[in-house]
Amino acid sequence: MQDVVLEVFAKHAQTNIFMPESGGILLGYVREPHLEVLEATEPTRWDKRLRYFFDRSAQGHHDLAQRRSTESGGLVRYLGEWHTHPEDYPSPSFVDKSGWINLANKRQDERPVLAIIVGRKGLHVELINREGNAMVMHGELE
């Protein structure tokens, strides 16, 4: 994962009680069997953001994904989503899990969706497929 991606995560981590949840999409390369995350979009003015709620609007994020794909000749692709939780070490909710499965089901290329939840100190990372099976990883946010 590129340093610039971790910087976006750190910038939006809910480190005080006034910060709303944030999120965006993850863009990068698919290098079978690996994913290289190059960019994490930042929240836009069209997203709905509350302390314990984030709803990403397609507006803004989709345009950037299209632009990056065109600029790279189709090499930079949508890999998945990220959002924050106001927890030190986050864990996904039922809404998160069902949303990720829904995203995986919509993928035309049938690839799993990369989903990252950013906490105050750590990351929850899942690669989740259409059936809801996931490879789960955790990491430190530093």
C-alpha positions in Angstrom: 0.0 0.0 0.0 1.4 3.4 -1.0 2.3 5.9 1.7 -0.1 8.4 0.2 -3.0 5.9 0.9 -1.9 5.6 4.6 -1.7 9.4 4.8 -5.4 9.7 3.6 -6.4 7.1 6.2 -4.5 8.9 9.0 -5.9 12.2 8.0 -9.5 10.9 8.4 -9.1 8.6 11.4 -11.7 9.6 14.0 -9.3 10.8 16.6 -11.7 13.1 18.4 -15.4 13.0 19.1 -16.2 15.7 16.6 -14.9 13.9 13.6 -17.5 12.1 11.4 -17.0 8.8 9.6 -15.1 9.2 6.3 -14.5 6.9 3.4 -13.9 6.5 -0.3 -12.8 4.0 -2.9 -9.5 2.2 -3.4 -7.8 2.3 -6.8 -4.8 0.4 -8.0 -3.3 -2.4 -10.0 -4.4 -6.1 -10.1 -1.2 -8.2 -10.4 -2.5 -11.7 -10.0 -2.7 -12.8 -7.2 -1.7 -9.5 -5.7 -3.4 -6.1 -5.4 -1.4 -2.9 -5.3 -3.3 0.0 -3.7 -2.2 3.3 -5.3 -4.9 5.7 -4.2 -7.7 6.1 -1.7 -10.3 8.8 -2.6 -11.2 11.3 0.1 -14.7 12.1 1.2 -16.6 14.4 -1.1 -19.3 17.0 -0.4 -21.9 14.6 -1.8 -21.1 11.9 0.8 -23.3 11.5 3.9 -21.1 11.7 7.0 -22.1 11.4 10.7 -20.2 10.2 13.8 -21.4 6.6 13.3 -22.4 6.6 9.7 -20.9 7.0 6.3 -22.7 6.7 2.9 -20.5 7.2 -0.1 -22.1 8.9 -3.1 -20.9 7.7 -6.5 -20.5 11.3 -7.5 -16.9 12.4 -7.3 -15.4 9.0 -6.5 -16.7 7.4 -9.8 -15.4 10.3 -11.9 -11.9 9.9 -10.4 -12.0 6.2 -10.9 -12.9 6.6 -14.6 -10.2 9.3 -15.1 -7.5 7.1 -13.5 -8.5 4.1 -15.6 -8.4 6.2 -18.8 -5.1 7.8 -17.9 -3.5 4.4 -17.2 -4.9 2.6 -20.3 -7.2 0.5 -18.1 -4.4 -0.7 -15.7 -5.6 1.3 -12.7 -8.8 -0.3 -11.5 -11.4 -0.1 -8.7 -10.2 -2.5 -6.0 -12.7 -1.8 -3.2 -13.8 0.6 -0.5 -12.5 2.1 2.8 -14.2 3.9 5.6 -13.5 4.9 9.2 -14.9 3.7 12.6 -14.5 5.6 15.9 -12.7 2.6 17.5 -9.0 2.0 18.2 -9.1 -1.4 16.4 -12.2 -1.5 14.2 -14.4 -4.4 13.4 -17.1 -4.6 10.6 -20.8 -4.3 11.4 -23.5 -6.4 9.8 -24.2 -3.5 7.5 -20.5 -3.3 6.5 -20.4 -7.1 5.7 -23.6 -7.2 3.8 -22.6 -4.1 1.8 -19.3 -5.7 0.8 -21.0 -8.9 -0.4 -23.4 -6.7 -2.4 -20.4 -4.9 -4.0 -18.7 -8.2 -4.8 -21.9 -9.5 -6.4 -22.0 -6.4 -8.7 -18.5 -6.9 -9.9 -18.5 -7.7 -13.6 -15.0 -9.2 -13.3 -16.1 -11.4 -10.4 -13.1 -10.4 -8.4 -13.3 -10.1 -4.6 -13.8 -6.7 -3.1 -11.0 -5.2 -0.9 -12.6 -3.6 2.1 -10.7 -1.5 4.7 -12.0 0.0 8.0 -9.7 2.6 9.5 -9.6 2.9 13.2 -7.7 5.3 15.5 -4.8 2.8 15.9 -5.4 -0.1 13.5 -6.8 -1.3 10.2 -9.3 -4.1 9.5 -8.7 -5.4 6.0 -10.9 -8.0 4.2 -10.9 -9.4 0.7 -14.4 -10.6 0.4 -16.0 -12.7 -2.4 -19.6 -13.0 -3.7 -20.4 -15.9 -1.3 -19.3 -13.8 1.7 -16.1 -15.7 2.3 -13.3 -13.4 3.4 -9.6 -13.3 4.0 -9.2 -11.1 7.1 -6.1 -9.2 8.0 -5.3 -6.6 10.6 -2.6 -3.9 10.7 -1.4 -0.9 12.6 -2.1 2.6 11.4 1.4 4.2 11.4 
